């Protein structure tokens, strides 16, 4: 099977909306059936099981369950009130508090859709009641939710580390500065928007006074254990006390302890429901990762990654042009395929090119994740758009998908500016890993 035919069939199967896991499985078997390589169905199944036999990947379902526990426990509301206490009175204070809440919740859940859902459910009605446009309020959460895959601990980093044989701890550390940069850029746009459009100062002051009336110490007491969550998870990893997978176990135990015994927002009888919900979500991802492992093995046997690398480098050896081409590929793929399948497809193809250019695998993993995070906010397959536009609140008109997509454009421009800095200035990603590693 020629490399052109292979990727045409892959694109065709995805275009007709076959399940991604099924596409990976089919494309893994097809070259063997056509006699291109000796790689039968039994070999594909063996590769799928082998791909799952990873201590690193155990962290994925654990961080997912931890995020679900925190969502059920109403952690996002406690975080939002605490940040609103400090910046709510400033221009664009509460919209910026939403972004900071997304950043902190990202460090708990590791998931972009979970961040959009948990933070948006509480903050969108709050912003609308203070006079902000519903489309603007929803656009903030839609884009800021993308930080869920950039700020550690990130499920995407864990999957990439398994695909690229890179250090998950280094990826977690490397994602800190890029995640903060993007969050600050989104806040700058919120400030510009509010300066241009104006704010309802009377409503803002009333809500700010209500939060201030709770008192700093009461707010700190109420949100202390929520604020401590990322400190415990990331502190255990960065200090070398435990691996990311072991930290994921700690995050589940800590989440249960906080939500059941401290906040009492979850009852013990709810534990089974949360675990079943987590299992129902993860089983789909599990099959995709397993099938993608077999797919990557097939491409390796066909030597397609090396072939593509040679083709690209034979056209030009200009690092700037190749990096721009890589980013365009990632952005386009992010628009049509979900985050985790994209990582499994793109990593074996782009990693040899990056290695030839002298790009550190950690740097590649971080800017790949940033690119794919943008894809989660862009049609036709932007999952954050579907989650946010699917939300409904009493008294708030449901926002059409394309209307919301249009409103996210200014935020995405800020996102893209940061992306270019992250891509072409490796120090933003590699400084902390070099210092702490």
RAZIGI-V232296 format. One record per run of one state. SS is the DSSP state (h for helix, s for strand, l for the rest). FROM is the first residue (numbers start at 1). TO is the last residue. If there is no record, write none. Layout:
# RAZIGI-V232296
ss = {SS & SS}
from = {FROM & FROM}
to = {TO & TO}
This chain:
# RAZIGI-V232296
ss = {l & h & l & h & l & h & l & h & l & h & l & h & l & h & l & h & l & h & l & h & l & h & l & h & l & h & l & h & l & h & l & h & l & h & l & h & l & h & l & s & l & s & l & h & l & h & l & h & l}
from = {1 & 3 & 16 & 20 & 34 & 41 & 53 & 58 & 73 & 75 & 88 & 93 & 110 & 112 & 130 & 134 & 150 & 155 & 165 & 168 & 198 & 201 & 214 & 216 & 239 & 244 & 263 & 268 & 303 & 304 & 316 & 319 & 337 & 339 & 357 & 361 & 376 & 383 & 390 & 393 & 394 & 396 & 397 & 401 & 408 & 409 & 425 & 427 & 437}
to = {2 & 15 & 19 & 33 & 40 & 52 & 57 & 72 & 74 & 87 & 92 & 109 & 111 & 129 & 133 & 149 & 154 & 164 & 167 & 197 & 200 & 213 & 215 & 238 & 243 & 262 & 267 & 302 & 303 & 315 & 318 & 336 & 338 & 356 & 360 & 375 & 382 & 389 & 392 & 393 & 395 & 396 & 400 & 407 & 408 & 424 & 426 & 436 & 437}
